[in-house]
């Protein structure tokens, strides 16, 4: 699928395996119009607006992968991004600095993905290798009676065994406007806004010591990691900007920000 289908059927759900309070800071870095809602025990859902991916030439699967990677790159929790349009549907799974992988189905349900994506999903979400593995294997086999939407519903059913519980109306085939309306009806729904660099840095400094990187937050390793993230993020953001890929640009900006926070935290602790 080389380009986004701009039909009314297009939609994206970003499912984060963390409570909304933990998801909010990373979601703010996307700098996109997002709604954040609880989605069961230990899960949250983010719903981007339709204008987030309607840039000319933007591929919906690529945009979803960029957002998922940005959300998960510096966190302990994984992200599953679901997308669909008139041509088909699919998922991506991101976790930390590991490669973001995805799987897709044509509108009639024909599988297009690789087994490695299903394996990564099982491992990164912590699914049961037997029961859940068998269900995922079924989603990767041809089935004339299961279209793309049914495949995604099957995937949601598997994830529900880990506590995922989506609000009514958050389902494959529902367009972006319908998803946001359904999410907005949730009593705990909140709009996620970019707080500005000053607040982002302040929050990052407070949280850095307890993050996933642990010993990498101070000293020579922290400085090396921060410099590497800044270099990689700058290149990624520049390429995304030139190619018009907003998801890639967002991932680059996140790497830049995380690298800057790492260096700032190391400097701050050294002064203290």
Rosetta silent file (secondary structure, phi, psi, omega in degrees, C-alpha in Angstrom):
SEQUENCE: XXXXXXXXXXXXXXXXXXXXXXXXXXXXXXXXXXXXXXXXXXXXXXXXXXXXXXXXXXXXXXXXXXXXXXXXXXXXXXXXXXXXXXXXXXXXXXXXXXXXXXXXXXXXXXXXXXXXXXXXXXXXXXXXXXXXXXXXXXXXXXXXXXXXXXXXXXXXXXXXXXXXXXXXXXXXXXXXXXXXXXXXXXXXXXXXXXXXXXXXXXXXXXXXXXXXXXXXXXXXXXXXXXXXXXXXXXXXXXXXXXXXXXXXXXXXXXXXXXXXXXXXXXXXXXXX
SCORE:     score description
SCORE:     0.000 S_00000001
   1 L     0.000   99.341 -169.914    0.000    0.000    0.000 S_00000001
   2 L   -82.222  -18.274 -178.933    2.095    2.873   -1.260 S_00000001
   3 L  -144.662  154.766  179.960   -0.151    5.751   -0.285 S_00000001
   4 L   -65.961  136.405  169.839   -2.771    6.553    2.266 S_00000001
   5 L   -82.209  114.462 -176.266   -6.366    5.926    1.305 S_00000001
   6 L   -86.231   23.428  179.640   -7.999    9.235    2.212 S_00000001
   7 L   -71.538  166.628  179.515  -11.432    7.671    2.344 S_00000001
   8 L   -68.466  -11.737 -177.139  -13.755    8.173    5.271 S_00000001
   9 L   -82.066   -7.142 -173.828  -13.068    4.598    6.348 S_00000001
  10 L   -76.084  137.765  178.586   -9.490    5.331    7.448 S_00000001
  11 E  -157.027  160.178  179.991   -8.655    5.200   11.142 S_00000001
  12 E  -139.591  137.236  171.341   -5.802    4.621   13.607 S_00000001
  13 E  -125.883  129.741  175.810   -5.691    3.373   17.204 S_00000001
  14 E  -108.678  111.366 -175.659   -2.489    3.479   19.255 S_00000001
  15 E  -102.896  115.678 -176.582   -2.727    0.987   22.120 S_00000001
  16 E  -107.221  130.647 -179.212   -0.174    1.533   24.899 S_00000001
  17 L   -86.718   68.532  179.354    0.368   -1.063   27.590 S_00000001
  18 L  -164.900  160.015  177.749    0.501    1.497   30.395 S_00000001
  19 L   -71.438  154.597 -177.158   -1.836    3.690   32.400 S_00000001
  20 H   -53.278  -36.946 -179.441   -2.748    7.114   30.929 S_00000001
  21 H   -62.686  -30.882  177.623   -0.567    8.974   33.422 S_00000001
  22 H   -82.571  -26.709 -177.695    2.509    7.149   32.155 S_00000001
  23 H   -80.457  -32.945 -171.440    1.541    7.537   28.504 S_00000001
  24 H   -52.129  -48.779 -177.438    0.805   11.267   28.562 S_00000001
  25 H   -59.998  -41.606  178.652    4.437   12.589   28.540 S_00000001
  26 H   -69.523  -37.224  179.323    5.431   10.466   25.533 S_00000001
  27 H   -63.727  -34.444  179.555    2.169   11.271   23.734 S_00000001
  28 H   -62.752  -30.348 -179.024    2.881   14.993   24.111 S_00000001
  29 H   -67.966  -20.052  177.678    6.099   14.550   22.123 S_00000001
  30 L   -67.756  -25.454  179.858    4.089   13.534   19.054 S_00000001
  31 L    52.744   44.369  178.705    2.788   17.120   18.863 S_00000001
  32 L  -124.845  158.101  174.106   -0.371   15.827   17.172 S_00000001
  33 L   -71.556  105.212 -174.727   -4.093   16.290   17.978 S_00000001
  34 E  -125.148  147.790  167.540   -4.652   13.236   20.196 S_00000001
  35 E  -111.887  134.421 -179.129   -7.313   11.960   22.542 S_00000001
  36 E  -114.325  126.901  179.436   -6.123    9.756   25.425 S_00000001
  37 E  -137.215  148.657  171.218   -8.500    7.312   27.128 S_00000001
  38 E   -62.309  148.537 -178.292   -8.119    4.360   29.523 S_00000001
  39 L  -138.540   47.504  179.867   -8.469    1.046   27.712 S_00000001
  40 E   103.317 -176.602 -177.233   -8.707   -1.581   30.404 S_00000001
  41 L   -70.507  114.393  178.348   -6.370   -2.736   33.142 S_00000001
  42 L    76.815   16.001  179.795   -2.870   -1.513   32.341 S_00000001
  43 L  -130.803  150.845  172.215   -3.807   -0.203   28.876 S_00000001
  44 E  -135.952  155.558  177.359   -4.447    3.209   27.304 S_00000001
  45 E  -124.089  137.963  175.024   -5.608    4.200   23.822 S_00000001
  46 E  -115.863  134.133 -178.882   -4.556    7.226   21.782 S_00000001
  47 E  -122.025  110.156  177.666   -6.667    8.408   18.850 S_00000001
  48 E   -79.008  156.141  176.083   -5.053   10.818   16.366 S_00000001
  49 L   -75.607  157.664 -176.076   -7.113   13.204   14.259 S_00000001
  50 H   -64.151  -28.298 -179.641   -7.625   12.470   10.569 S_00000001
  51 H   -71.016  -12.467 -178.739   -5.547   15.486    9.522 S_00000001
  52 H   -65.658  -27.484 -176.691   -2.508   13.899   11.184 S_00000001
  53 L  -120.897    8.276 -175.151   -1.924   11.549    8.244 S_00000001
  54 L   -89.822   22.329  171.556   -3.575   13.311    5.320 S_00000001
  55 L   -68.228  140.560 -177.676   -0.329   14.770    4.020 S_00000001
  56 L   -57.856  130.119  177.750    0.016   13.990    0.323 S_00000001
  57 L    83.824   -0.133 -179.031    1.883   10.724   -0.214 S_00000001
  58 L   -75.610  132.485  176.619    1.746    9.652    3.432 S_00000001
  59 L   -92.424  128.816 -173.925    1.369    5.924    3.963 S_00000001
  60 H   -63.833  -40.930  178.841   -0.981    5.107    6.845 S_00000001
  61 H   -63.995  -39.794  179.607    0.996    2.058    7.998 S_00000001
  62 H   -66.249  -42.480  178.349    4.224    4.096    7.964 S_00000001
  63 H   -62.375  -42.948  179.260    2.645    6.939    9.942 S_00000001
  64 H   -62.497  -41.866  178.845    1.304    4.471   12.510 S_00000001
  65 H   -63.824  -39.892  179.120    4.725    2.846   12.837 S_00000001
  66 H   -63.711  -43.723  178.075    6.368    6.239   13.341 S_00000001
  67 H   -63.709  -45.883 -178.212    3.941    7.206   16.086 S_00000001
  68 H   -61.803  -43.375  179.459    4.238    3.832   17.835 S_00000001
  69 H   -63.078  -42.745  179.506    8.035    3.969   17.750 S_00000001
  70 H   -60.996  -41.264 -179.797    8.036    7.526   19.101 S_00000001
  71 H   -66.821  -35.897 -170.188    5.774    6.536   21.994 S_00000001
  72 H   -98.966  -13.338 -166.399    7.782    3.449   22.949 S_00000001
  73 L   -59.386  -34.724 -177.724   11.400    4.358   22.191 S_00000001
  74 L  -116.405   22.042 -175.012   12.332    5.520   25.707 S_00000001
  75 L  -119.651  164.472  177.144    9.709    3.634   27.723 S_00000001
  76 L   -81.619  -23.240 -171.990    9.343    0.281   29.434 S_00000001
  77 L   -98.525  148.292  179.519    5.940   -0.432   27.905 S_00000001
  78 L   -87.365  166.984  179.183    5.183   -1.548   24.324 S_00000001
  79 E  -130.629  133.259  172.046    2.754   -0.007   21.833 S_00000001
  80 E  -112.103  119.344  177.842    0.487   -1.761   19.330 S_00000001
  81 E  -101.777  125.298  177.209   -0.712    0.503   16.519 S_00000001
  82 E  -107.268  137.660  177.984   -3.823   -0.561   14.569 S_00000001
  83 E  -140.420  155.579  176.748   -4.717    1.037   11.235 S_00000001
  84 E  -158.982  153.550  173.459   -7.313    0.488    8.509 S_00000001
  85 E  -155.333 -169.934 -175.831   -8.645    2.053    5.346 S_00000001
  86 L   -66.995  -19.399 -177.322  -10.624    0.983    2.289 S_00000001
  87 L   -89.617  -22.273 -177.547   -7.672   -1.026    0.967 S_00000001
  88 E   166.706 -157.612 -177.830   -6.968   -3.110    4.057 S_00000001
  89 E  -158.764  170.614  178.743   -5.781   -3.052    7.646 S_00000001
  90 E  -177.757 -175.914  177.119   -2.847   -4.001    9.812 S_00000001
  91 E  -139.886  158.287  168.708   -0.884   -3.575   12.995 S_00000001
  92 E  -129.116  154.757  175.793    2.563   -2.476   14.118 S_00000001
  93 E  -134.141  129.686 -178.477    4.276   -3.268   17.417 S_00000001
  94 E  -126.646  145.202  178.240    6.996   -1.119   18.972 S_00000001
  95 L  -156.405  114.964  177.242    9.050   -1.599   22.127 S_00000001
  96 L    55.696 -139.898 -178.476   12.062    0.446   23.217 S_00000001
  97 L   -89.233    4.114  178.176   14.908    0.680   20.727 S_00000001
  98 L   -71.658  155.455 -176.667   13.970   -2.579   19.026 S_00000001
  99 L   -62.737  130.952  175.904   12.913   -2.475   15.397 S_00000001
 100 L   -74.894  128.942 -177.097    9.246   -1.633   14.913 S_00000001
 101 E  -122.121  159.597 -177.619    7.570   -4.392   12.885 S_00000001
 102 E  -146.703  168.268 -178.913    4.169   -4.668   11.242 S_00000001
 103 E  -143.409  146.593 -177.559    1.664   -6.945    9.549 S_00000001
 104 E  -139.586  157.584  173.810   -1.097   -6.184    7.053 S_00000001
 105 E  -130.530  142.009  171.452   -4.141   -7.724    5.412 S_00000001
 106 E   -68.912  167.850 -176.865   -5.840   -6.738    2.162 S_00000001
 107 L   -55.228  -33.628 -179.894   -9.482   -5.679    2.390 S_00000001
 108 L   -82.904    2.447  177.809  -10.594   -9.259    1.674 S_00000001
 109 L    95.052    1.066  179.256   -8.414  -10.538    4.536 S_00000001
 110 L   -63.187  124.034 -179.172   -5.514  -11.853    2.455 S_00000001
 111 E   -69.259  140.033  177.809   -2.401  -11.893    4.708 S_00000001
 112 L  -122.267   -6.392 -171.403    0.547   -9.789    3.543 S_00000001
 113 L   -90.216 -176.952  178.964    2.846   -9.916    6.575 S_00000001
 114 L  -111.135  152.758 -178.773    5.726  -12.024    7.807 S_00000001
 115 H   -59.638  -29.313 -178.500    5.740  -14.506   10.672 S_00000001
 116 H   -59.168  -32.833 -179.890    8.412  -12.412   12.416 S_00000001
 117 H   -67.756  -42.006  177.503    5.824   -9.692   13.123 S_00000001
 118 H   -65.512  -39.154  177.999    3.516  -12.157   14.901 S_00000001
 119 H   -63.386  -43.068  178.806    6.478  -13.532   16.863 S_00000001
 120 H   -64.007  -39.165  178.783    7.497  -10.007   17.908 S_00000001
 121 H   -61.898  -46.511  179.340    3.929   -9.239   18.987 S_00000001
 122 H   -58.831  -45.736 -174.991    3.800  -12.345   21.206 S_00000001
 123 H   -70.994  -44.058 -172.602    7.150  -11.582   22.804 S_00000001
 124 H   -76.017  -28.847  178.361    6.778   -7.835   23.309 S_00000001
 125 H   -91.028  -16.672 -179.284    3.245   -7.958   24.718 S_00000001
 126 L    79.303   39.579 -179.632    3.917  -11.085   26.777 S_00000001
 127 L   -78.523  158.016  178.009    1.220  -13.233   25.194 S_00000001
 128 L   -67.311  124.420 -175.382    0.777  -16.915   25.963 S_00000001
 129 L   -67.298  -19.215 -178.736    2.928  -18.817   23.440 S_00000001
 130 L   -96.080  -67.093 -176.612    0.416  -21.653   23.173 S_00000001
 131 H   -64.709  -53.589 -178.820   -3.151  -20.295   23.391 S_00000001
 132 H   -68.629  -35.630  178.423   -2.455  -16.813   22.074 S_00000001
 133 H   -60.786  -40.684  178.652    0.117  -18.133   19.636 S_00000001
 134 H   -65.104  -39.498  178.878   -2.471  -20.433   18.059 S_00000001
 135 H   -65.276  -40.982  178.746   -4.947  -17.544   17.715 S_00000001
 136 H   -67.537  -37.891  177.298   -2.326  -15.348   16.052 S_00000001
 137 H   -60.227  -36.611  178.059   -1.350  -18.173   13.712 S_00000001
 138 H   -65.037  -34.036  178.865   -4.988  -18.338   12.625 S_00000001
 139 H   -69.765  -19.990 -178.928   -4.946  -14.639   11.734 S_00000001
 140 L   -94.908    0.240  178.771   -1.989  -15.282    9.437 S_00000001
 141 L   -99.751  149.457  177.386   -3.715  -18.070    7.489 S_00000001
 142 L   -59.373  140.471  178.831   -5.977  -17.511    4.452 S_00000001
 143 L  -153.176  108.086 -175.496   -9.689  -17.363    5.343 S_00000001
 144 L   -65.028  -18.512 -177.188  -12.251  -16.490    2.696 S_00000001
 145 L   -97.346    1.117 -176.431  -14.812  -15.549    5.362 S_00000001
 146 L  -122.041  108.210  176.798  -12.617  -13.078    7.293 S_00000001
 147 L   -80.388 -175.908 -176.359  -11.974   -9.630    5.852 S_00000001
 148 H   -60.914  -42.328 -179.203   -9.414   -7.119    7.112 S_00000001
 149 H   -62.677  -40.105  178.693  -11.733   -5.692    9.785 S_00000001
 150 H   -64.921  -34.503  178.263  -12.440   -9.190   11.129 S_00000001
 151 H   -64.230  -45.191 -179.895   -8.699   -9.868   11.324 S_00000001
 152 H   -66.468  -38.751  175.515   -8.128   -6.756   13.423 S_00000001
 153 H   -60.460  -38.578  176.573  -11.090   -7.652   15.635 S_00000001
 154 H   -63.436  -39.224  177.842   -9.464  -11.056   16.141 S_00000001
 155 H   -65.550  -42.270  177.713   -6.232   -9.363   17.148 S_00000001
 156 H   -61.147  -38.358  178.789   -8.095   -7.146   19.630 S_00000001
 157 H   -62.288  -39.092  177.534   -9.711  -10.268   21.089 S_00000001
 158 H   -65.259  -45.458 -179.180   -6.269  -11.768   21.693 S_00000001
 159 H   -65.380  -27.005 -179.917   -5.018   -8.568   23.347 S_00000001
 160 H   -64.104  -21.282  177.709   -8.137   -8.479   25.527 S_00000001
 161 L   -69.523  -14.688  177.870   -6.778  -11.532   27.339 S_00000001
 162 L   -99.255    4.344  178.626   -4.067   -9.243   28.762 S_00000001
 163 L   113.473   -7.434  179.024   -6.598   -6.710   30.087 S_00000001
 164 E   -62.820  131.810  179.784   -7.314   -4.571   27.021 S_00000001
 165 L  -145.138   94.346 -175.896  -10.910   -3.289   27.100 S_00000001
 166 L   -78.215  143.874  177.183  -11.736   -0.754   24.399 S_00000001
 167 L   -65.293  152.842  176.481  -14.617    1.676   24.805 S_00000001
 168 L   -55.022  136.891  179.585  -17.667    1.155   22.547 S_00000001
 169 L    95.503  -12.914  175.699  -17.081    2.637   19.113 S_00000001
 170 L   -94.232   88.586 -171.776  -13.304    2.087   19.106 S_00000001
 171 L  -150.325  153.322  178.533  -13.267   -0.614   16.457 S_00000001
 172 L   -60.704  141.465 -177.943  -11.790   -1.348   13.023 S_00000001
 173 L    96.475  -20.053  176.922  -13.729    0.188   10.146 S_00000001
 174 L   -78.081  129.557 -178.887  -14.797    3.223   12.183 S_00000001
 175 L   -71.319  168.475 -175.148  -13.394    6.404   10.585 S_00000001
 176 H   -55.208  -44.919 -179.475  -11.198    8.878   12.459 S_00000001
 177 H   -61.735  -39.461  179.006  -14.058   11.256   13.283 S_00000001
 178 H   -68.136  -37.975  177.568  -16.121    8.371   14.675 S_00000001
 179 H   -62.576  -44.677 -178.120  -13.200    7.112   16.756 S_00000001
 180 H   -68.782  -34.822  176.544  -12.643   10.539   18.291 S_00000001
 181 H   -65.260  -42.633  179.201  -16.359   10.947   18.996 S_00000001
 182 H   -65.289  -42.918  179.020  -16.452    7.565   20.737 S_00000001
 183 H   -65.914  -39.240 -179.084  -13.295    8.350   22.726 S_00000001
 184 H   -64.811  -22.696  178.664  -14.590   11.800   23.643 S_00000001
 185 L   -77.273  -12.414  179.781  -17.674   10.232   25.219 S_00000001
 186 L   -72.190  133.575 -176.539  -15.489    8.417   27.753 S_00000001
 187 L   -62.746  -22.436 -178.801  -15.650   10.200   31.143 S_00000001
 188 L  -102.469    9.883 -179.213  -11.860    9.990   31.557 S_00000001
 189 L   -65.606  144.738  176.526  -10.987   11.149   28.014 S_00000001
 190 E  -144.918  144.701  173.730   -8.461   13.969   27.741 S_00000001
 191 E   -80.436  137.014  179.610   -6.896   15.936   24.912 S_00000001
 192 E  -100.995  121.822 -178.321   -3.106   15.664   24.815 S_00000001
 193 L  -118.572  150.052  175.676   -1.339   18.940   24.081 S_00000001
 194 L   -71.278  121.119 -173.293    2.318   19.793   23.528 S_00000001
 195 L   -83.317   -6.082 -173.602    3.409   21.559   26.774 S_00000001
 196 L    95.550  153.506 -174.383    6.416   23.372   25.312 S_00000001
 197 H   -63.022  -36.284 -177.339   10.093   22.510   25.628 S_00000001
 198 H   -61.548  -47.755 -179.959   10.561   24.046   29.084 S_00000001
 199 H   -68.513  -37.197  178.915    7.906   21.872   30.705 S_00000001
 200 H   -62.630  -42.524  178.838    9.012   18.804   28.722 S_00000001
 201 H   -65.560  -43.233 -179.765   12.604   19.219   29.928 S_00000001
 202 H   -59.363  -47.201  179.275   11.472   19.772   33.535 S_00000001
 203 H   -63.497  -42.169 -179.922    9.352   16.620   33.494 S_00000001
 204 H   -62.816  -39.714  178.924   12.101   14.632   31.804 S_00000001
 205 H   -64.662  -38.367 -179.535   14.677   15.663   34.410 S_00000001
 206 H   -68.304  -33.291 -174.793   12.393   14.600   37.244 S_00000001
 207 H   -94.855  -12.267 -169.564   11.695   11.205   35.657 S_00000001
 208 H   -59.929  -41.775 -175.593   15.090   10.393   34.158 S_00000001
 209 L   -64.608  -23.321 -178.031   16.559    8.639   37.189 S_00000001
 210 L  -104.409   10.860 -177.283   13.714    6.120   37.369 S_00000001
 211 L   -77.584  178.529 -176.026   13.507    5.382   33.637 S_00000001
 212 L   -64.062  -27.593 -173.892   14.256    2.150   31.788 S_00000001
 213 L   -75.388  -19.297  173.237   17.868    3.149   31.056 S_00000001
 214 H    55.098 -110.718 -175.204   18.818    3.092   34.754 S_00000001
 215 H   -65.934  -10.947 -179.647   22.602    3.312   34.975 S_00000001
 216 H   -84.430    7.947 -177.387   22.720    5.016   31.588 S_00000001
 217 H   -89.908   -9.786 -179.831   21.331    8.266   33.055 S_00000001
 218 L  -141.800  153.639  172.339   24.689    9.539   34.440 S_00000001
 219 H    87.343 -168.532 -175.321   28.371    9.474   33.553 S_00000001
 220 H   -58.497  -39.306 -179.862   30.257    8.629   30.348 S_00000001
 221 H   -65.764  -37.710  178.318   27.689    6.095   29.133 S_00000001
 222 H   -64.749  -42.741 -179.356   24.892    8.634   29.537 S_00000001
 223 H   -66.445  -38.959  178.308   26.835   11.266   27.591 S_00000001
 224 H   -66.098  -42.665  179.202   27.642    8.793   24.817 S_00000001
 225 H   -63.789  -45.199 -179.710   24.023    7.651   24.632 S_00000001
 226 H   -60.652  -43.992 -179.956   22.722   11.234   24.601 S_00000001
 227 H   -64.588  -39.402  179.303   25.099   12.264   21.839 S_00000001
 228 H   -65.751  -40.764  178.972   24.187    9.214   19.765 S_00000001
 229 H   -64.562  -41.199  179.400   20.457    9.892   20.162 S_00000001
 230 H   -62.964  -44.891 -179.573   20.896   13.528   19.137 S_00000001
 231 H   -63.851  -46.202 -179.449   22.883   12.569   16.033 S_00000001
 232 H   -67.151  -41.704 -179.336   20.434    9.839   15.023 S_00000001
 233 H   -63.988  -40.282  179.569   17.392   11.982   15.823 S_00000001
 234 H   -62.613  -43.982  178.687   18.658   14.935   13.813 S_00000001
 235 H   -65.031  -41.312 -179.162   19.219   12.769   10.758 S_00000001
 236 H   -66.776  -43.060 -179.757   15.853   11.051   11.103 S_00000001
 237 H   -65.136  -40.162  179.402   13.963   14.320   11.598 S_00000001
 238 H   -64.856  -43.440  179.329   15.665   15.930    8.599 S_00000001
 239 H   -65.077  -42.359  179.267   14.900   12.957    6.363 S_00000001
 240 H   -62.714  -39.018  179.804   11.291   12.844    7.548 S_00000001
 241 H   -66.201  -42.180 -179.071   10.847   16.561    6.901 S_00000001
 242 H   -68.306  -34.834 -177.590   12.294   16.338    3.402 S_00000001
 243 H   -89.763   -5.627 -179.881   10.212   13.270    2.511 S_00000001
 244 L    75.900   18.810 -179.232    7.013   14.619    4.080 S_00000001
 245 L   -95.567  100.304 -174.241    6.727   11.674    6.497 S_00000001
 246 H   -67.145  -34.021  178.523    5.342   13.184    9.687 S_00000001
 247 H   -64.654  -41.969  178.039    5.635    9.979   11.680 S_00000001
 248 H   -65.563  -42.183  177.583    9.344    9.698   10.849 S_00000001
 249 H   -59.617  -43.417  179.441    9.857   13.360   11.705 S_00000001
 250 H   -62.363  -40.261  178.334    8.134   12.840   15.059 S_00000001
 251 H   -63.604  -40.634  177.682   10.369    9.853   15.821 S_00000001
 252 H   -63.433  -43.948  178.804   13.442   11.939   15.023 S_00000001
 253 H   -62.276  -38.140  179.244   12.281   14.798   17.228 S_00000001
 254 H   -64.977  -42.913  176.840   11.674   12.345   20.067 S_00000001
 255 H   -62.155  -42.031  176.592   15.189   10.937   19.782 S_00000001
 256 H   -58.452  -48.273 -177.933   16.562   14.486   19.764 S_00000001
 257 H   -63.829  -42.797 -178.805   14.557   15.385   22.856 S_00000001
 258 H   -65.878  -39.612  176.503   15.509   12.207   24.711 S_00000001
 259 H   -63.744  -42.348  179.219   19.190   12.736   23.915 S_00000001
 260 H   -64.264  -40.187  178.431   19.027   16.356   25.073 S_00000001
 261 H   -65.516  -38.194  178.585   17.285   15.298   28.303 S_00000001
 262 H   -62.689  -46.721  178.767   19.935   12.643   28.941 S_00000001
 263 H   -65.753  -40.534 -179.414   22.759   15.172   28.559 S_00000001
 264 H   -65.303  -39.707  179.481   20.896   17.786   30.597 S_00000001
 265 H   -65.888  -42.904  178.325   20.251   15.327   33.424 S_00000001
 266 H   -60.987  -44.070  179.520   23.889   14.252   33.515 S_00000001
 267 H   -64.191  -42.837 -178.677   25.012   17.911   33.633 S_00000001
 268 H   -63.397  -44.565 -179.575   22.422   18.775   36.309 S_00000001
 269 H   -68.053  -35.550  179.264   23.443   15.872   38.560 S_00000001
 270 H   -64.156  -38.414  178.513   27.132   16.676   38.100 S_00000001
 271 H   -69.166  -32.135 -177.986   26.518   20.267   39.293 S_00000001
 272 L   -80.995    0.000    0.000   24.528   19.010   42.271 S_00000001
